[in-house]
Amino acid sequence: MPLFVWTNQMSVGVKLLNNDHKKLVLLINQLHDGLITGRAKPALERVFEELVSYTRIHHANEEHLFVETGFQGSAAHMLEHDSTIERVVELQMRFSSSEGLGAELEIMHQLREWLFRHIQGSDQEFVSHFKAKGIDAILAARKTLDGMEPAKESRVMQGVW
């Protein structure tokens, strides 16, 4: 049974970001399932690295949309991105040095709570703004013009994290 189940109530109304969130849920579940089934720690550490990497990509996607739509709360949300990356990296380091299933399962629960709070809390702050700015049309135009990759000028892609 997965640790984290995606529900429609978690939707932020933007397919790109929902897909990002679903991928993060999937990675957390892969870590959890690997722990439960006794997967080797190096394999789990690679999944954790992918989780950290994809968290950065997700934040870059959000930040690019903030710029495109002129979201007024972007500065505060970007500061939150900085602290969430720090938190996930801290959990990754704790996981790498942990010795025992109990400690590792506690880290999984903390990851679940972090992502749930991110989706249900702060990400909900920009949902109405994105809808008012016609985010679906913006993303459709971007998809046909230059793909769905995060902006090259993104703080995340420049290694500012």
C-alpha positions as CSV (number, residue, x, y, z in Angstrom):
1,M,0.0,0.0,0.0
2,P,1.5,3.4,-1.0
3,L,2.4,5.9,1.7
4,F,1.0,8.8,-0.3
5,V,-2.1,8.7,-2.5
6,W,-2.8,11.5,-5.0
7,T,-6.4,12.8,-4.8
8,N,-8.2,15.3,-7.1
9,Q,-8.6,17.6,-4.0
10,M,-4.8,18.1,-4.2
11,S,-5.1,19.6,-7.7
12,V,-3.7,23.1,-8.3
13,G,-5.6,23.4,-11.5
14,V,-2.5,23.5,-13.7
15,K,-1.8,20.2,-15.5
16,L,2.0,20.8,-15.6
17,L,2.2,21.4,-11.9
18,N,-0.2,18.6,-11.0
19,N,2.0,16.2,-13.1
20,D,5.0,17.5,-11.2
21,H,3.3,16.9,-7.9
22,K,2.2,13.4,-9.0
23,K,5.8,12.6,-9.9
24,L,7.0,13.7,-6.5
25,V,4.3,11.5,-4.9
26,L,5.5,8.6,-7.0
27,L,9.1,9.1,-6.0
28,I,8.2,9.2,-2.3
29,N,6.2,6.1,-2.7
30,Q,9.1,4.4,-4.5
31,L,11.3,5.2,-1.5
32,H,8.8,3.9,0.9
33,D,8.0,0.7,-1.0
34,G,11.8,0.1,-1.4
35,L,12.2,0.4,2.4
36,I,9.3,-2.0,3.1
37,T,10.5,-4.6,0.6
38,G,14.2,-4.4,1.7
39,R,15.7,-2.8,-1.4
40,A,19.4,-2.1,-1.2
41,K,20.3,1.3,0.3
42,P,22.3,2.5,-2.7
43,A,19.3,2.0,-4.9
44,L,17.1,3.9,-2.5
45,E,19.7,6.7,-2.3
46,R,19.5,7.1,-6.1
47,V,15.7,7.4,-5.9
48,F,16.2,10.0,-3.2
49,E,18.6,11.9,-5.5
50,E,16.0,11.9,-8.2
51,L,13.5,13.3,-5.7
52,V,15.8,16.2,-4.9
53,S,16.5,16.8,-8.5
54,Y,12.8,16.7,-9.5
55,T,11.9,19.0,-6.7
56,R,14.3,21.6,-8.2
57,I,12.7,21.1,-11.6
58,H,9.2,21.5,-10.1
59,H,10.2,24.7,-8.4
60,A,11.7,26.0,-11.6
61,N,8.4,25.3,-13.4
62,E,6.5,27.2,-10.8
63,E,8.9,30.1,-10.8
64,H,8.8,30.3,-14.6
65,L,5.0,30.6,-14.5
66,F,5.3,33.3,-11.8
67,V,7.4,35.4,-14.2
68,E,5.1,34.7,-17.1
69,T,2.0,35.7,-15.2
70,G,3.3,38.4,-13.0
71,F,2.5,36.7,-9.7
72,Q,2.8,39.2,-7.0
73,G,3.6,36.6,-4.3
74,S,6.5,35.2,-6.2
75,A,9.2,36.5,-4.0
76,A,7.8,34.9,-0.8
77,H,7.1,31.7,-2.6
78,M,10.6,31.5,-4.0
79,L,12.0,32.0,-0.5
80,E,9.8,29.0,0.5
81,H,11.3,27.1,-2.4
82,D,14.8,27.8,-1.0
83,S,13.8,26.4,2.4
84,T,12.0,23.4,1.0
85,I,15.0,22.4,-1.0
86,E,17.1,22.8,2.1
87,R,14.7,20.6,4.0
88,V,14.6,17.8,1.4
89,V,18.4,17.8,1.2
90,E,18.6,17.6,5.0
91,L,16.2,14.6,4.9
92,Q,18.3,13.1,2.2
93,M,21.5,13.4,4.3
94,R,19.6,12.0,7.3
95,F,18.4,9.1,5.2
96,S,21.9,8.4,3.9
97,S,23.4,8.2,7.4
98,S,20.4,6.4,9.0
99,E,20.8,3.0,10.4
100,G,17.5,1.3,10.8
101,L,14.1,1.0,9.3
102,G,12.4,3.0,12.0
103,A,14.4,6.1,11.4
104,E,14.1,5.7,7.6
105,L,10.3,5.3,7.8
106,E,10.1,8.5,9.9
107,I,12.0,10.3,7.2
108,M,9.4,9.0,4.6
109,H,6.6,10.3,6.8
110,Q,8.3,13.7,7.0
111,L,8.7,13.8,3.2
112,R,5.0,13.0,2.8
113,E,4.0,15.8,5.2
114,W,6.4,18.3,3.5
115,L,4.9,17.6,0.0
116,F,1.3,17.6,1.3
117,R,1.8,20.9,3.1
118,H,3.4,22.4,-0.1
119,I,0.6,21.3,-2.3
120,Q,-2.3,22.0,0.0
121,G,-0.9,25.2,1.5
122,S,1.4,27.5,-0.3
123,D,0.7,26.3,-3.8
124,Q,-3.0,27.0,-3.4
125,E,-2.1,30.7,-3.0
126,F,-1.4,31.1,-6.8
127,V,-4.2,28.9,-8.2
128,S,-6.7,31.8,-8.6
129,H,-4.0,34.1,-10.0
130,F,-3.0,31.5,-12.6
131,K,-6.6,30.9,-13.7
132,A,-7.3,34.6,-14.0
133,K,-4.2,35.0,-16.2
134,G,-5.3,32.2,-18.5
135,I,-2.6,29.8,-17.6
136,D,-4.0,27.1,-19.9
137,A,-3.5,29.3,-22.9
138,I,0.0,30.3,-21.8
139,L,1.0,26.7,-21.4
140,A,-0.5,25.7,-24.7
141,A,1.4,28.5,-26.5
142,R,4.6,27.5,-24.7
143,K,4.2,23.9,-25.6
144,T,3.9,24.7,-29.3
145,L,6.6,27.3,-29.3
146,D,9.4,26.2,-27.1
147,G,8.5,23.0,-25.2
148,M,7.8,22.4,-21.6
149,E,11.3,22.6,-20.1
150,P,12.0,25.0,-17.2
151,A,13.3,28.4,-18.2
152,K,17.0,28.5,-18.9
153,E,17.4,31.5,-16.7
154,S,15.9,29.7,-13.8
155,R,17.7,30.0,-10.4
156,V,17.4,26.3,-10.0
157,M,19.0,25.5,-13.3
158,Q,21.9,28.0,-12.6
159,G,22.8,26.1,-9.5
160,V,21.8,28.9,-7.1
161,W,20.2,26.4,-4.8
